[in-house]
Every structure is written in structure tokens, then in C-alpha cells.
């Protein structure tokens, strides 16, 4: 399968995402947000959005802009929208955080920044949806992978619309929304389920089916097995969408509907876990690389978190237990898996940028040689250790313990980010094997020309990587 050119802005997305994660961990370490503050307090909402939008959504968007064209075997549609999307998302997040800071009493800026931030985020996310949906337009509608990605993008659109409405309500202008001004607080749990479970979780499921099979050289699960996941997750997310809109017609979804959605998502996760286990067992690459080794704790966090969350909701457990299960899913599963796969994606894209044009012209190290062999695992041990301790501290209501745990997670994240900088600088490669300085990768911006990816360009202008030699992943 020919591979399209590099996405020019993917590394910028990753850098912005890692910056937001470090900021969120630093604020949590300082005692800002839950559990020092309530779940619905502005400080907690700031942290949640730094993680959900700033960290996970930006990282997911950057990866999708690069890999959806590869997995769909066609160029990225409207690649010129990548930079406006990034700018709109970052600006919207900053405006949203400024509004939350005003609500918390930390700053004195107009509350009108909240709806402005919500609109900026809505615009950026819709631009992302347009690019990816146009890229997927050529895939068969019954393709399970396409179904998962389209379902995740639909959840993203609903989450963005709900978030824009919430920001308007919090600014005191909810009356202008009519019936939508009643979305808070009843729609908030479903907003979170659509965002974390639908957009981030479902997309993570779909992408990992293709990428894990590629990275481990394993046969991809059959469409029938993937359809079971699509059905279970689809039912749960349709109910979540109904729960989000229920307050507009005078209904209250209630905790029962939240628990039902969680159970359906847990069932979908069971199908996903079975397929991932099959991939691991049937892989031809027996020696697991850093990205797959570091993903194993993320799968464990997914199993524990998705099993504990419905039980805590049905049993009426305290807020701390629900927070602990949610934290395990967000930081352990989504965050851990994202960081783990970046240890493969960043070296892979760097190799394509630095060495693919030099095939047959000079030395070309393996992709794995761009990253230190074992040092990243130390940083992952700190990150996952902090996540597990943080989840336990939330369950026990130990505020100081949670802050100490986040210190470990912050140290691990900073170490992983430093490894990515070393990869982009080719620090692990022998000096003799590095390309000339003017051909080396930039830290935040790929040298690739995205104009070659446009659907409007004639086929002869779309360069493909030659297959004379593989990157030897």
C-alpha cells in the first residue's frame, strides 16, 4: 500500500498536546482541581478540559491526520485546514481556561470568553471532522474500521455542540439558547461519556485494530468480530446522545441511564479486549517493542477501570470511587496508550522524514534505533506508578496522596517528552549516519509539502515512498 506524504503539522499537534498534559499534571500536583475542589468546580473543569481537549484530543487529531489517509489508502482531504484547526483548538482552549479562571476568582476577565472559547473549539473540531470524513468518503460504508471512525467523529460533533452550549450557560447567557439552556447539569455526565467514551475511546479502539496489526505483523481481526464492538458501543452511545438531549424536552436521564451506557461500553470493551489478545497471540514479531510493552499497563487499566465504573454507578458508591475508576480510564488507558504509541509514531515519522528520501543514497538506521532501547520504560514506570497511586488516593479521598502521585506522573511524562525531543534531534543515531544539518527534521514542523496530498492535485504530483527497502520497523 503506498503511503502518502507526511502531515506537515502532526508534530505541532503532538507538542501542543504534551504541553497541555504537563500543565494539567503540574496543576494537579499543586492541589488545583479535584479532589481539593469539587467535581463541578471551575478548577476541576479547567483540568478536565486541559486533559480531554488539550492533551488527548490534540494528540488524537495529530495522529489521525497522518494515519487515516494511510489506513484508508487515500490522500488526506483538505490538508490546508490542518493549521487553522490547530490554531482554533488551542485558542479555544486558552479562552475556555481563562473563563474558568474567572469563575474560580483567579482572574478578572469578561465571562464572555467562555462562549467565545466554546465556539472556537466547536469550529476547530468541526474542521477536523470535515477533513477526516472527506478522507473516509471512499471507503465502503460497511467497512468496520470506517464505521468505528465515523461513529467516533459523530460523537465528537455532539460533544463539541454540547460543550459550546455548556460554555454559553456558564457565562450567564443560557437564555439565548432557548430549550438548550436547560442542558446543565443533567446533560453533563452524557457529555463526558460521549467525549471520553465515544470520541476518544471509540477512535482509540478503531485505530489500534489497524496500527497494532501493522506494528506487530499480525492478521487483522475479521470484520464480523469488529462489528460486535460497533454494535455494542453504538447502542451505548446512542443512549448517551439521548441522555444529553433529554433535558431539552423536560426529561432527566438520571444515574440509571448513565449506568446502562457504561455497561454497554464495558461490553464493547470486552469484545475489543478479546481481539487485542488475539492480535498479541498471533503476532509474527515475537519480541515486543517499547510501544507495545508500554501499552500492556494501559490495557490493564482499561480492564480494571471499565469493570469498576458500572459497578460503582449501580451500587451508588461514593464520588471518590467513581472518580478513581474514571481517572484510571483517562490517565491509565487513554493517556497511557497515547504516550506508548507516540514512542512508535514519533520515531516512525521522523525516519520517514529524515531517511526515506535517502534510501539507496546513504546509511539508514532502523526505526527502533532512533529511540533509546530501555530508558523510556523507566519513564513509563513512573507515569503508570503515579496513575495507580493517584487512582487509589482518589478512592480513599487522600488529597495529599493524590498530589504526590501526580508528581510521579509528571516526572514520567517529562521524561517521555524529552525522549521525543531526542528522537527529533536524532540524538540516538551515530553522527556518521545522520543526514546533513539542512536535511534533518525540524522539532515541531515536518519538511513535507502537504500540497502533494490534496485530492485536487493530479496523481503524478502525489509522491509515494519507494518500496525498494522498508523502514525495518
C-alpha positions in Angstrom: 0.0 0.0 0.0 1.5 3.3 -1.0 2.0 5.8 1.8 1.1 9.5 1.4 3.4 12.3 2.3 3.9 13.3 5.9 1.3 15.5 7.5 3.2 18.8 7.9 1.6 19.8 11.3 1.3 16.5 13.1 4.4 17.1 15.3 3.0 20.5 16.2 -0.2 18.8 17.4 1.8 16.4 19.5 3.9 19.2 21.0 0.8 21.2 22.0 -0.8 18.1 23.4 2.2 17.2 25.6 2.4 20.7 26.8 -1.2 20.6 27.9 -0.7 17.2 29.7 2.4 18.6 31.6 0.3 21.7 32.5 -2.6 19.6 33.8 -0.3 17.3 35.8 1.5 20.4 37.2 -1.7 22.0 38.4 -2.9 18.7 39.9 0.4 18.4 41.7 -0.1 21.9 43.2 -3.5 20.9 44.5 -5.7 22.6 42.0 -8.9 20.8 41.0 -10.4 17.5 42.3 -10.1 16.2 45.0 -9.1 19.5 46.6 -12.1 21.1 44.8 -15.5 19.7 43.9 -16.2 17.8 40.7 -18.1 20.7 39.2 -15.9 23.5 40.5 -14.2 25.7 37.8 -10.7 24.5 38.8 -11.7 20.9 38.2 -13.4 21.8 34.9 -10.2 23.5 33.8 -8.1 20.4 34.5 -10.6 18.1 32.8 -10.6 20.2 29.6 -6.8 20.5 29.6 -6.7 16.7 29.6 -9.7 16.0 27.3 -9.1 18.7 24.7 -5.6 19.9 25.2 -3.9 16.5 25.7 -6.0 13.7 24.3 -7.9 15.4 21.5 -5.0 17.2 20.1 -2.8 14.1 20.2 -5.6 12.1 18.6 -6.2 14.7 15.9 -2.5 14.8 15.0 -2.3 11.0 14.8 -5.5 10.8 12.7 -4.3 13.5 10.2 -1.3 11.3 9.5 -2.7 7.7 9.7 -6.3 7.9 8.5 -5.0 8.6 4.9 -2.6 5.6 5.3 -5.2 3.3 6.8 -7.8 4.4 4.2 -5.2 4.1 1.4 -6.0 7.6 0.0 -4.6 11.1 0.5 -5.8 13.5 3.3 -8.7 15.7 2.1 -8.3 19.5 2.5 -4.9 19.3 4.2 -4.7 23.1 4.2 -7.2 23.1 7.1 -4.8 21.3 9.5 -3.2 24.6 10.7 -6.4 26.5 11.1 -7.8 23.6 13.1 -4.8 23.6 15.4 -4.9 27.3 15.9 -8.7 27.3 16.6 -8.4 24.4 19.1 -5.5 26.0 21.0 -7.1 29.4 21.0 -10.5 28.0 22.1 -8.8 26.0 25.0 -7.0 29.1 26.2 -10.2 31.2 26.2 -12.1 28.4 27.9 -9.4 28.2 30.7 -9.5 32.0 31.1 -13.2 31.8 31.6 -12.9 29.0 34.2 -10.2 31.1 35.9 -12.7 34.0 36.2 -15.3 31.7 37.6 -12.8 30.4 40.2 -11.9 34.0 41.2 -8.3 33.8 40.0 -8.6 36.4 37.2 -10.8 39.3 36.2 -11.6 38.9 32.6 -15.0 39.0 30.9 -17.1 35.8 31.2 -17.9 36.3 27.5 -14.6 34.5 26.9 -16.4 31.2 27.8 -18.8 31.1 24.9 -16.2 32.5 22.6 -13.8 29.7 23.6 -16.6 27.2 23.1 -17.3 28.5 19.6 -13.6 28.4 18.7 -13.4 24.8 19.9 -16.5 23.9 18.0 -15.2 25.4 14.9 -11.8 23.7 15.2 -13.4 20.3 15.9 -15.8 20.6 13.0 -12.9 21.4 10.7 -11.2 18.2 11.9 -14.5 16.2 11.2 -14.7 17.7 7.7 -11.1 16.7 6.8 -11.4 13.1 8.2 -14.9 12.4 6.8 -13.9 13.6 3.4 -10.9 11.3 3.6 -13.0 8.3 4.6 -15.6 9.0 1.9 -14.2 6.5 -0.5 -14.3 3.6 2.0 -17.1 1.1 1.9 -19.9 2.0 4.3 -19.9 -1.5 5.7 -16.2 -1.4 6.5 -16.0 -1.8 10.3 -12.9 0.4 10.6 -14.7 3.2 8.7 -17.8 2.6 10.9 -15.8 3.0 14.1 -14.0 6.2 12.9 -17.3 7.7 11.6 -19.0 6.8 14.9 -16.2 8.5 16.9 -16.4 11.6 14.7 -20.2 11.8 15.2 -19.6 11.6 19.0 -17.0 14.4 18.6 -19.5 16.6 16.8 -22.2 16.0 19.5 -19.6 16.6 22.3 -18.4 19.9 20.7 -22.0 21.1 20.3 -22.8 20.3 23.9 -19.6 21.9 25.1 -20.4 25.1 23.2 -23.9 25.2 24.9 -22.4 24.5 28.3 -19.9 27.3 28.0 -22.7 29.7 27.0 -24.8 28.7 30.0 -21.9 29.1 32.4 -21.3 32.6 31.1 -24.8 33.6 32.1 -26.2 33.7 28.6 -28.1 30.5 28.6 -31.4 32.2 28.0 -30.3 32.9 24.4 -30.2 29.1 23.8 -33.9 28.5 24.4 -34.5 24.9 25.3 -30.8 24.1 25.1 -30.3 26.4 28.1 -31.5 23.5 30.3 -28.7 21.1 29.4 -26.9 21.8 32.7 -26.5 19.9 35.0 -28.4 16.9 33.7 -26.5 16.6 30.4 -23.0 16.8 31.9 -22.5 13.0 32.5 -23.5 12.2 29.0 -21.3 15.0 27.6 -18.4 13.2 29.4 -19.5 9.8 28.1 -19.7 11.0 24.5 -16.3 12.7 24.7 -14.3 10.1 26.6 -16.2 7.0 25.6 -17.3 8.0 22.1 -14.8 10.3 20.5 -11.6 9.3 22.3 -12.4 5.7 23.4 -14.1 4.6 20.2 -11.4 6.2 17.9 -8.7 4.5 20.1 -10.4 1.2 19.6 -10.6 1.6 15.8 -7.1 2.9 15.2 -5.5 0.3 17.4 -7.1 -2.5 15.3 -5.1 -1.4 12.3 -2.0 0.0 13.9 -1.4 -2.9 16.2 -1.8 -5.4 13.4 0.8 -3.3 11.4 3.2 -2.8 14.3 3.2 -6.5 15.5 2.8 -8.0 12.0 -0.4 -9.8 12.9 -3.5 -10.7 10.9 -6.2 -8.1 11.4 -9.4 -9.4 13.1 -12.3 -10.2 10.8 -15.0 -7.6 10.1 -17.6 -9.8 11.9 -15.6 -9.6 15.2 -15.3 -5.8 14.9 -19.0 -5.5 14.2 -19.8 -6.8 17.6 -17.8 -3.9 19.1 -19.5 -1.4 16.8 -23.0 -2.7 17.7 -22.5 -2.7 21.5 -20.7 0.7 21.5 -23.2 2.2 19.1 -26.2 1.2 21.3 -24.5 2.8 24.3 -23.5 6.0 22.6 -27.0 6.4 21.0 -28.4 6.3 24.6 -25.7 8.8 25.7 -26.8 11.1 22.9 -30.4 10.8 24.0 -29.4 11.5 27.6 -27.5 14.6 26.5 -30.6 16.0 24.8 -33.2 14.8 27.4 -33.1 18.0 29.5 -34.2 20.0 26.4 -37.6 18.2 26.4 -38.0 18.2 30.2 -36.7 14.7 30.9 -33.8 13.6 33.2 -31.6 10.8 32.0 -30.6 10.0 35.6 -27.9 7.7 37.0 -29.8 4.7 35.7 -29.2 5.7 32.1 -25.6 6.6 32.9 -25.0 3.1 34.3 -26.7 1.5 31.3 -24.4 3.3 28.9 -21.4 2.3 31.0 -22.5 -1.3 30.9 -22.8 -1.3 27.1 -19.4 0.4 26.7 -18.0 -2.2 29.1 -19.4 -5.0 26.8 -17.9 -3.3 23.8 -14.6 -3.2 25.7 -14.8 -6.9 26.3 -15.0 -7.6 22.6 -12.1 -5.2 22.0 -10.0 -6.9 24.7 -10.7 -10.3 23.2 -9.5 -9.1 19.7 -6.4 -7.4 21.2 -5.5 -10.6 23.0 -5.8 -12.5 19.7 -3.5 -10.0 18.0 -0.9 -10.4 20.7 -1.0 -14.2 20.4 -1.0 -14.3 16.6 1.8 -11.8 16.1 4.8 -12.7 13.9 7.0 -10.1 15.7 7.5 -12.1 18.9 9.8 -9.5 20.6 7.6 -6.7 21.7 8.9 -3.2 21.1 8.8 -0.3 23.6 5.4 0.9 22.3 3.7 -2.4 22.8 5.4 -3.2 26.1 4.3 0.2 27.4 0.8 -0.4 26.2 0.3 -3.5 28.4 -0.3 -1.5 31.6 -2.8 0.7 29.7 -4.8 -2.5 28.8 -4.8 -3.5 32.4 -6.0 0.0 33.4 -8.8 -0.3 30.8 -9.9 -3.7 32.2 -10.0 -2.5 35.8 -11.5 0.9 35.1 -14.3 -0.2 32.8 -15.1 -3.1 35.1 -15.2 -0.8 38.2 -17.1 2.2 36.8 -20.5 0.5 36.1 -20.3 -1.3 39.5 -19.6 2.0 41.3 -22.6 3.7 39.5 -25.0 0.8 40.0 -24.0 0.3 43.7 -24.3 4.1 44.4 -20.7 4.2 45.5 -19.3 7.5 46.7 -17.9 10.2 44.4 -14.4 9.1 45.1 -14.8 5.6 43.7 -16.4 6.9 40.5 -13.5 9.5 40.2 -10.9 6.7 40.8 -12.4 4.5 38.0 -12.7 7.4 35.7 -9.1 8.6 36.4 -7.8 5.0 35.7 -9.6 5.0 32.4 -8.5 8.5 31.3 -4.9 8.6 32.6 -4.2 4.8 32.6 -5.9 3.7 29.5 -6.3 6.7 27.1 -3.3 8.6 28.4 -1.0 5.7 28.8 -1.9 4.2 25.4 -1.4 7.5 23.7 2.0 8.0 25.2 3.0 4.5 24.5 2.1 4.6 20.8 3.8 8.0 20.4 7.1 6.2 21.1 6.5 4.4 17.8 4.8 7.1 15.8 7.3 9.9 16.5 10.4 7.7 15.5 8.5 6.3 12.5 7.5 9.7 11.2 11.0 11.1 11.9 12.5 8.1 10.0 10.2 8.8 7.0 11.2 12.5 7.0 15.0 12.0 7.6 15.8 8.7 5.8 13.1 7.7 3.3 14.5 10.2 0.7 18.0 8.8 1.3 17.2 5.2 0.6 19.9 3.9 -1.6 22.0 7.1 -1.2 23.4 6.6 2.3 23.2 4.9 5.7 19.7 4.4 7.0 19.2 3.1 10.6 16.2 1.2 11.7 13.2 3.0 13.1 13.8 1.4 16.5 17.3 2.8 16.6 16.0 6.4 16.8 14.7 5.7 20.3 16.6 4.6 23.3 16.1 0.9 23.9 15.1 0.7 27.6 15.3 4.2 29.1 11.7 5.1 28.1 10.4 2.1 30.1 11.7 3.8 33.3 9.7 6.9 32.5 6.6 4.8 31.8 7.1 3.1 35.2 6.9 6.5 36.9 3.9 7.5 34.8 1.9 4.3 35.4 3.0 4.2 39.1 1.7 7.7 39.6 -1.5 6.8 37.8 -2.2 3.7 40.0 -1.3 5.6 43.2 -3.4 8.5 42.1 -6.4 6.3 41.5 -6.0 4.7 44.9 -5.7 8.2 46.5 -8.9 9.3 44.8 -10.8 6.3 46.1 -9.6 7.0 49.7 -10.1 10.8 49.4 -6.4 11.4 50.2 -5.7 14.8 48.7 -2.0 14.9 49.6 -1.5 11.3 48.3 -3.0 12.3 45.0 -0.7 15.3 44.7 2.3 13.1 45.4 1.1 10.6 42.9 0.8 13.3 40.3 4.4 14.3 41.0 5.5 10.9 39.8 3.2 11.0 36.8 4.6 14.5 35.9 8.2 13.2 36.2 7.4 10.3 33.9 5.6 12.5 31.3 8.5 15.0 31.3 11.0 12.1 30.7 8.9 10.7 27.8 8.6 14.2 26.2 12.4 14.5 26.5 12.8 11.2 24.6 10.7 12.6 21.8 12.9 15.6 21.6 15.9 13.4 21.4 14.3 11.4 18.6 13.6 14.5 16.5 17.2 15.7 17.1 18.4 12.2 16.0 20.4 12.1 19.2 20.5 8.2 19.3 21.8 7.9 15.8 25.5 7.8 15.1 26.9 11.1 13.8 28.1 9.4 10.6 24.5 8.1 9.9 22.8 11.5 10.3 21.7 13.4 7.3 23.3 16.9 6.6 22.0 19.6 9.0 19.8 21.2 6.4 18.0 17.9 5.8 17.4 17.0 9.4 13.9 17.1 10.8 12.7 20.3 12.5 11.4 19.9 16.0 7.8 20.9 15.5 7.3 21.0 11.8 7.7 18.3 9.1 9.5 19.3 5.9 7.0 17.5 3.8 4.9 19.6 1.4 1.2 18.9 2.2 0.1 20.2 -1.2 1.0 16.8 -2.5 -1.8 15.3 -0.5 -4.7 17.3 -2.0 -7.5 15.5 -3.8 -7.4 18.3 -6.3 -3.8 17.6 -7.4 -3.2 15.3 -10.4 -1.9 11.8 -9.4 1.5 12.5 -10.8 2.1 15.1 -8.1 1.4 12.7 -5.2 4.8 11.3 -4.2 4.9 7.8 -2.6 7.6 6.1 -0.6 9.5 3.7 -2.7 9.3 0.0 -1.7 12.9 -1.0 -2.6 13.7 -1.1 1.1 11.3 -0.9 4.1 11.9 1.2 7.1 12.6 -2.0 9.0 10.2 -1.1 11.9 
